Amino acid sequence: MYIRILIAAMVYLMVQAIMFGAGIIIVLATPLNAMAMQLIPWVVGVAAILSLPISWLIAPRLRARYWREKGIKSDFISGPI
């Protein structure tokens, strides 16, 4: 469990960056840009909150033990062998 928390913490930063970037693009590249000053704090908060469960789900897939138990070499998240 401790290793999963450490991996999830490292993955969290990357997932949050991607979600924040996608949210900012959605706000600034659409007609929502008129309300950007009100929406950008929401984008930051939503990206921070939604990144937690996503990184928690990704973390075990980055361990070799997960793939040995499944009998599969990899998938699209962990990359090809």
Secondary structure in CASP SS format (residue, H / E / C, confidence):
PFRMAT SS
TARGET T0000
AUTHOR 0000-0000-0000
METHOD secondary structure of the structure
MODEL  1
M C 1.00
Y H 1.00
I H 1.00
R H 1.00
I H 1.00
L H 1.00
I H 1.00
A H 1.00
A H 1.00
M H 1.00
V H 1.00
Y H 1.00
L H 1.00
M H 1.00
V H 1.00
Q H 1.00
A H 1.00
I H 1.00
M H 1.00
F H 1.00
G H 1.00
A H 1.00
G H 1.00
I H 1.00
I H 1.00
I H 1.00
V H 1.00
L H 1.00
A C 1.00
T C 1.00
P H 1.00
L H 1.00
N H 1.00
A H 1.00
M H 1.00
A H 1.00
M H 1.00
Q H 1.00
L H 1.00
I H 1.00
P H 1.00
W H 1.00
V H 1.00
V H 1.00
G H 1.00
V H 1.00
A H 1.00
A H 1.00
I H 1.00
L H 1.00
S H 1.00
L H 1.00
P H 1.00
I H 1.00
S H 1.00
W H 1.00
L H 1.00
I H 1.00
A H 1.00
P H 1.00
R H 1.00
L H 1.00
R C 1.00
A H 1.00
R H 1.00
Y H 1.00
W H 1.00
R H 1.00
E H 1.00
K H 1.00
G C 1.00
I C 1.00
K C 1.00
S C 1.00
D C 1.00
F C 1.00
I C 1.00
S C 1.00
G C 1.00
P C 1.00
I C 1.00
END
